[in-house]
Amino acid sequence: MTRADFLVVGGGIAGLSAAASLVRHGKVIVLEAEDAPGYHSSGRSVSFSHYGIGNAAVRGMTAWSRPFFERQPEGFSDAPVSRPMQTLYMGDLDELPALQALYGEMSRFTDAVEWIDAERLRALCPAVRTGPGGAERAILDPTGIKLDADALLQGYARALKAGGGELLTRRRVEHVEPGWTVRTDTGERFTAPVLVNAAGAWADRVAAMAGVAPLGLQPKRRTIIVVDPPAGAHVEEWPFVHAIAGDFYMLPEAGQLLVSPADEVDDEPSDAAPEDYDVALAADRLERYTTLSVRRIAHRWAGLRSFVADRTPTAGFDDAAPGFFWLVGQGGYGLQTAPAMAAIVEALAAGGAWPEGLAALGVTAGTVDPERLRRGGSSQSRAT
């Protein structure tokens, strides 16, 4: 039997970042089912930080987390974990009300966002279809940050190890006993007074093993394809482009274009794989929103993004199961909110102070409390 002060189930960005903070308060062991951390969600994300997605709580966590990405802690990573990249949302005149609403929400957190017209939009991304039948207005946020998911995962793993903690891969949880004792498929047993359930899409299943009522977590599959840009196009200068309709985005990466129909298909916890329909949908949306033609799909993949009912990242002890700590529902925001969520977990699970400045951004313990979901409440307004 291996003993710890905190057992973390799940080695994605949520579990690893939390573990790297908790290691300051005791022995931490992270149990990850796969060969490497972040296999199912964190490692399949487009890895971006901006204010165009999520509800007010997500934007508040995003704002709080930005200094970490802009000035990563000394020794955290040998490589930069981020780089600047502009992001924009575009729409036609009928979609102007939706653009105006998003502009107002983003402006709460940055005064850098600006309106641009079709001419400026074409200058930033020549491939975008503009004018009648295309985009006519857009919101530009020059403060977007492209994140390096692998560098972040490895950096948190390094911090965990430096603090005396352990990341154990290929340890799939098979049984959980109150107290808390966990048995893995390797036959090993681990015990700790605090069990952090950061199992992503599998979190409700882990809870069921522990005899804890589920939170109603819903995994949703998202598909991404990689296509070649036109010959001679300097796509590295293009911004991260979104349709305000929420059905398309395009991101330049390593000389190619990552394209998604921004789909959210209900799925079961699994090793998600792209389906032919969703791949075709991504290609169709690219040709609808841009002047590009898909001649070859260089790569395709799918990942799971898991949400609770109000789409607010969730952290806190379960009222009916002492020592059982929920860390779930990061959806597509896990990377950009990781520093804030790690600080929240440290405060709630280890009895530390609430992160300074976070309440002023609209995020309190009640905002993320898992019990709000059982009461049928919602901590924030609708997600965008």
C-alpha positions as CSV (number, residue, x, y, z in Angstrom):
1,M,0.0,0.0,0.0
2,T,1.5,3.4,-1.1
3,R,0.4,6.3,1.1
4,A,0.0,10.0,0.1
5,D,-1.7,13.1,1.3
6,F,-3.4,13.7,-2.0
7,L,-4.3,11.1,-4.7
8,V,-5.1,12.7,-8.1
9,V,-6.9,10.5,-10.7
10,G,-6.2,11.9,-14.1
11,G,-3.0,13.3,-15.6
12,G,-4.5,15.8,-18.0
13,I,-3.9,19.5,-17.6
14,A,-6.4,19.8,-14.8
15,G,-4.9,17.0,-12.7
16,L,-1.3,17.9,-13.3
17,S,-1.6,21.6,-12.7
18,A,-3.5,20.9,-9.5
19,A,-1.0,18.3,-8.4
20,A,1.9,20.8,-9.0
21,S,0.2,23.2,-6.5
22,L,-0.9,20.6,-4.0
23,V,2.7,19.2,-3.7
24,R,3.5,22.3,-1.6
25,H,1.2,20.8,1.1
26,G,2.1,17.2,1.2
27,K,2.8,14.0,-0.8
28,V,1.0,13.9,-4.1
29,I,0.6,10.9,-6.4
30,V,-1.1,11.3,-9.8
31,L,-2.5,8.2,-11.4
32,E,-2.9,8.4,-15.2
33,A,-4.4,5.5,-17.2
34,E,-2.6,6.1,-20.5
35,D,1.0,6.0,-21.5
36,A,1.5,9.8,-21.3
37,P,-0.3,12.7,-19.7
38,G,-3.0,14.6,-21.5
39,Y,-3.7,11.9,-24.0
40,H,-7.4,12.3,-24.5
41,S,-8.2,16.0,-24.2
42,S,-5.3,18.3,-23.3
43,G,-3.0,16.9,-25.9
44,R,-5.6,17.1,-28.6
45,S,-6.6,20.7,-28.0
46,V,-5.7,23.7,-30.3
47,S,-4.3,25.2,-27.1
48,F,-5.2,28.8,-27.2
49,S,-5.9,31.5,-24.6
50,H,-8.4,34.3,-25.5
51,Y,-11.6,35.9,-24.3
52,G,-13.9,34.8,-27.1
53,I,-15.1,31.5,-25.5
54,G,-16.8,30.5,-22.3
55,N,-19.0,32.3,-19.8
56,A,-18.0,35.1,-17.5
57,A,-16.4,32.7,-15.0
58,V,-14.2,31.2,-17.8
59,R,-13.2,34.6,-18.9
60,G,-12.3,35.6,-15.4
61,M,-10.1,32.5,-14.9
62,T,-8.6,33.2,-18.3
63,A,-7.7,36.8,-17.3
64,W,-6.2,35.6,-14.0
65,S,-4.1,32.9,-15.7
66,R,-2.6,35.1,-18.4
67,P,0.4,36.4,-16.4
68,F,1.5,32.8,-15.9
69,F,1.7,32.2,-19.7
70,E,3.2,35.6,-20.4
71,R,6.0,35.2,-17.8
72,Q,6.2,31.5,-17.0
73,P,7.9,30.7,-13.7
74,E,11.6,30.3,-13.7
75,G,12.5,26.7,-14.3
76,F,9.0,25.7,-15.3
77,S,9.9,24.8,-18.9
78,D,13.0,24.8,-21.1
79,A,10.8,26.1,-24.0
80,P,8.4,29.0,-24.0
81,V,4.9,27.9,-23.1
82,S,3.2,30.6,-25.2
83,R,3.5,33.0,-28.1
84,P,1.3,36.0,-29.1
85,M,-1.2,35.4,-31.9
86,Q,-4.1,37.6,-32.9
87,T,-7.6,36.1,-32.8
88,L,-10.8,37.3,-34.5
89,Y,-14.5,36.6,-34.8
90,M,-16.3,37.4,-38.0
91,G,-19.9,37.5,-39.3
92,D,-22.2,39.0,-41.8
93,L,-24.6,41.9,-41.1
94,D,-27.3,39.6,-39.9
95,E,-24.9,38.4,-37.2
96,L,-24.0,41.9,-36.1
97,P,-26.1,41.6,-32.8
98,A,-24.1,38.4,-31.9
99,L,-20.8,40.2,-32.6
100,Q,-21.9,43.2,-30.5
101,A,-22.8,40.9,-27.6
102,L,-19.4,39.2,-27.8
103,Y,-17.6,42.5,-28.1
104,G,-19.2,43.7,-24.9
105,E,-18.3,40.5,-23.0
106,M,-14.7,40.5,-24.2
107,S,-14.3,44.2,-23.4
108,R,-14.9,43.5,-19.8
109,F,-11.5,41.8,-19.7
110,T,-9.4,43.7,-22.2
111,D,-9.6,47.2,-23.8
112,A,-7.6,46.0,-26.8
113,V,-10.4,44.5,-28.8
114,E,-11.5,46.4,-31.8
115,W,-14.0,46.4,-34.6
116,I,-12.6,45.8,-38.1
117,D,-14.3,45.9,-41.5
118,A,-14.1,43.5,-44.5
119,E,-11.1,45.3,-46.0
120,R,-9.0,45.0,-42.8
121,L,-10.2,41.4,-42.4
122,R,-8.9,40.5,-45.8
123,A,-5.6,42.2,-45.0
124,L,-5.2,40.0,-41.9
125,C,-6.3,36.8,-43.6
126,P,-6.6,37.0,-47.4
127,A,-8.3,33.6,-47.6
128,V,-11.5,34.8,-45.7
129,R,-14.6,35.1,-47.8
130,T,-15.9,38.7,-47.4
131,G,-18.6,40.9,-48.8
132,P,-22.1,39.8,-49.6
133,G,-22.4,36.1,-48.7
134,G,-19.3,36.3,-46.6
135,A,-18.0,38.2,-43.5
136,E,-18.6,41.9,-43.4
137,R,-17.6,42.8,-39.9
138,A,-15.2,41.2,-37.3
139,I,-13.9,41.6,-33.8
140,L,-10.1,41.6,-33.5
141,D,-8.3,40.7,-30.3
142,P,-4.6,41.3,-30.7
143,T,-3.8,39.9,-27.3
144,G,-4.5,36.2,-28.1
145,I,-2.0,33.7,-26.8
146,K,-1.1,30.4,-28.6
147,L,-0.2,27.9,-25.9
148,D,2.1,24.9,-26.1
149,A,0.1,22.1,-24.6
150,D,3.0,19.7,-24.3
151,A,5.3,22.3,-22.7
152,L,2.6,23.0,-20.2
153,L,2.0,19.4,-19.4
154,Q,5.7,18.7,-19.0
155,G,6.3,21.8,-17.0
156,Y,3.6,20.9,-14.5
157,A,5.0,17.3,-14.3
158,R,8.4,18.7,-13.6
159,A,7.1,20.9,-10.9
160,L,5.3,18.0,-9.3
161,K,8.4,15.9,-9.4
162,A,10.6,18.7,-8.0
163,G,8.2,18.9,-5.0
164,G,8.5,15.2,-4.3
165,G,5.4,14.1,-6.0
166,E,4.9,11.3,-8.5
167,L,3.2,11.0,-11.9
168,L,2.4,7.3,-12.5
169,T,1.3,6.4,-16.0
170,R,-0.4,3.1,-17.1
171,R,-2.3,3.0,-13.9
172,R,-6.0,2.6,-14.7
173,V,-8.3,2.9,-11.7
174,E,-10.4,-0.2,-11.2
175,H,-11.7,0.1,-7.6
176,V,-12.2,2.9,-5.1
177,E,-12.9,2.6,-1.4
178,P,-14.0,5.4,0.9
179,G,-11.1,6.6,3.0
180,W,-9.7,6.8,0.2
181,T,-8.0,3.7,-1.2
182,V,-7.6,3.1,-4.9
183,R,-6.7,-0.1,-6.7
184,T,-5.3,0.1,-10.3
185,D,-5.2,-2.5,-13.0
186,T,-1.6,-3.2,-12.1
187,G,-2.8,-4.6,-8.7
188,E,-1.2,-1.7,-6.8
189,R,-3.1,0.1,-4.0
190,F,-2.8,3.7,-3.1
191,T,-4.4,5.6,-0.2
192,A,-4.8,9.2,0.8
193,P,-7.3,11.2,2.9
194,V,-8.0,13.4,-0.2
195,L,-8.9,11.9,-3.6
196,V,-9.0,14.5,-6.4
197,N,-11.2,13.3,-9.2
198,A,-9.7,14.9,-12.3
199,A,-10.5,12.0,-14.7
200,G,-12.0,14.2,-17.4
201,A,-14.7,12.3,-19.4
202,W,-14.4,9.4,-17.0
203,A,-14.9,11.5,-13.8
204,D,-18.5,10.3,-13.2
205,R,-17.4,6.7,-13.6
206,V,-14.7,7.2,-11.0
207,A,-17.3,8.7,-8.8
208,A,-19.5,5.7,-9.3
209,M,-16.7,3.4,-8.2
210,A,-16.4,5.5,-5.1
211,G,-20.1,5.3,-4.3
212,V,-20.4,9.1,-5.0
213,A,-23.4,10.5,-6.9
214,P,-22.4,11.8,-10.4
215,L,-22.5,15.4,-11.5
216,G,-23.9,14.7,-14.9
217,L,-20.7,15.3,-16.8
218,Q,-21.2,15.2,-20.6
219,P,-18.3,14.4,-22.9
220,K,-18.6,16.0,-26.4
221,R,-16.4,15.1,-29.3
222,R,-14.7,17.7,-31.4
223,T,-13.1,17.1,-34.8
224,I,-10.1,18.8,-36.3
225,I,-8.5,18.4,-39.8
226,V,-5.2,19.6,-41.0
227,V,-5.0,21.0,-44.6
228,D,-2.2,22.5,-46.7
229,P,-2.4,26.2,-47.4
230,P,-2.1,27.7,-50.9
231,A,1.4,27.7,-52.3
232,G,3.3,30.8,-51.2
233,A,0.8,31.9,-48.5
234,H,2.4,33.2,-45.3
235,V,-0.1,31.5,-43.0
236,E,2.2,32.0,-40.0
237,E,1.0,35.7,-40.1
238,W,-2.7,34.8,-40.1
239,P,-4.8,35.1,-37.0
240,F,-6.9,32.5,-35.3
241,V,-10.2,32.9,-37.2
242,H,-13.6,32.1,-35.8
243,A,-17.1,32.4,-37.2
244,I,-19.4,34.1,-34.8
245,A,-22.0,31.5,-35.7
246,G,-19.9,29.0,-33.7
247,D,-19.6,26.5,-36.5
248,F,-16.0,27.1,-37.8
249,Y,-12.5,28.0,-36.8
250,M,-9.2,28.0,-38.5
251,L,-5.8,28.2,-36.9
252,P,-2.4,28.4,-38.6
253,E,0.1,25.9,-37.1
254,A,3.5,24.8,-38.3
255,G,2.9,25.9,-41.9
256,Q,-0.5,24.2,-42.2
257,L,-4.1,25.0,-41.2
258,L,-6.0,23.4,-38.4
259,V,-9.7,23.5,-39.2
260,S,-12.7,22.5,-37.2
261,P,-16.5,22.7,-37.6
262,A,-16.5,23.5,-33.8
263,D,-18.7,20.4,-33.4
264,E,-20.0,19.2,-30.0
265,V,-21.2,15.7,-30.5
266,D,-22.4,13.8,-27.4
267,D,-20.1,10.9,-26.9
268,E,-19.1,8.3,-24.3
269,P,-15.7,8.3,-22.5
270,S,-13.5,6.7,-25.1
271,D,-10.4,7.2,-27.2
272,A,-12.3,9.5,-29.6
273,A,-11.8,9.1,-33.3
274,P,-13.0,11.4,-36.1
275,E,-16.0,10.3,-38.0
276,D,-16.2,10.7,-41.8
277,Y,-19.3,13.0,-41.6
278,D,-17.5,15.4,-39.2
279,V,-14.3,15.4,-41.3
280,A,-16.4,16.3,-44.4
281,L,-18.2,18.9,-42.4
282,A,-14.9,20.6,-41.4
283,A,-13.8,20.6,-45.1
284,D,-17.2,22.0,-46.2
285,R,-17.1,24.8,-43.6
286,L,-13.6,25.8,-44.7
287,E,-14.8,26.2,-48.3
288,R,-17.9,28.1,-47.1
289,Y,-16.0,30.6,-44.9
290,T,-12.9,31.0,-47.0
291,T,-11.8,30.9,-50.7
292,L,-9.7,27.8,-50.0
293,S,-10.3,24.4,-51.5
294,V,-9.5,21.2,-49.7
295,R,-7.3,19.1,-52.0
296,R,-5.8,17.0,-49.3
297,I,-6.4,16.3,-45.7
298,A,-3.0,15.8,-44.2
299,H,-4.2,14.7,-40.8
300,R,-7.4,14.3,-38.7
301,W,-8.2,13.7,-35.1
302,A,-10.9,14.1,-32.5
303,G,-10.8,14.8,-28.8
304,L,-13.3,14.9,-25.9
305,R,-14.4,18.1,-24.2
306,S,-16.4,17.4,-21.1
307,F,-18.9,19.9,-19.6
308,V,-21.2,20.1,-16.6
309,A,-24.7,21.7,-17.0
310,D,-23.7,25.3,-16.7
311,R,-20.4,24.9,-18.5
312,T,-18.4,26.3,-15.6
313,P,-15.2,24.5,-14.6
314,T,-15.9,22.8,-11.3
315,A,-13.8,22.2,-8.2
316,G,-14.6,21.4,-4.6
317,F,-15.3,18.7,-2.0
318,D,-18.4,16.5,-2.4
319,D,-20.7,17.3,0.6
320,A,-21.8,13.6,0.9
321,A,-18.3,12.1,0.6
322,P,-15.6,13.6,2.9
323,G,-12.3,13.9,1.2
324,F,-13.7,13.3,-2.3
325,F,-12.7,16.4,-4.4
326,W,-14.2,17.1,-7.8
327,L,-12.0,18.7,-10.5
328,V,-14.0,18.5,-13.7
329,G,-15.9,20.2,-16.5
330,Q,-13.1,22.2,-18.0
331,G,-14.5,21.6,-21.5
332,G,-12.4,23.4,-24.1
333,Y,-11.0,25.8,-21.5
334,G,-8.7,23.5,-19.5
335,L,-5.4,24.9,-20.8
336,Q,-6.2,28.6,-20.7
337,T,-7.7,28.3,-17.2
338,A,-5.2,25.9,-15.7
339,P,-3.2,28.3,-13.6
340,A,-6.4,29.7,-12.0
341,M,-7.9,26.3,-11.4
342,A,-4.7,25.0,-9.9
343,A,-4.8,27.9,-7.4
344,I,-8.4,27.3,-6.7
345,V,-7.7,23.6,-5.9
346,E,-4.9,24.6,-3.7
347,A,-7.2,27.0,-1.7
348,L,-10.1,24.5,-1.4
349,A,-8.3,21.2,-1.0
350,A,-5.3,22.3,1.1
351,G,-7.0,25.1,3.1
352,G,-5.1,28.0,1.5
353,A,-6.2,31.5,0.8
354,W,-8.5,32.2,-2.1
355,P,-6.4,33.4,-5.1
356,E,-5.8,37.1,-4.8
357,G,-7.7,39.1,-7.4
358,L,-9.9,36.2,-8.6
359,A,-13.0,37.3,-6.8
360,A,-12.8,40.7,-8.4
361,L,-12.9,38.9,-11.7
362,G,-16.2,37.2,-10.7
363,V,-14.9,33.8,-9.6
364,T,-15.6,32.7,-6.0
365,A,-15.7,29.3,-4.3
366,G,-19.5,29.3,-4.9
367,T,-18.9,29.8,-8.7
368,V,-17.1,26.4,-9.0
369,D,-18.8,24.5,-6.1
370,P,-19.9,21.1,-7.4
371,E,-23.0,21.2,-5.1
372,R,-24.5,24.0,-7.2
373,L,-25.1,21.4,-9.9
374,R,-27.1,19.2,-7.6
375,R,-29.1,22.1,-6.4
376,G,-30.0,22.7,-10.0
377,G,-28.4,26.2,-10.0
378,S,-26.1,27.9,-12.4
379,S,-23.2,29.9,-11.4
380,Q,-23.0,32.0,-14.5
381,S,-24.8,33.2,-17.5
382,R,-24.9,31.2,-20.7
383,A,-21.7,30.2,-22.5
384,T,-20.9,31.7,-25.8
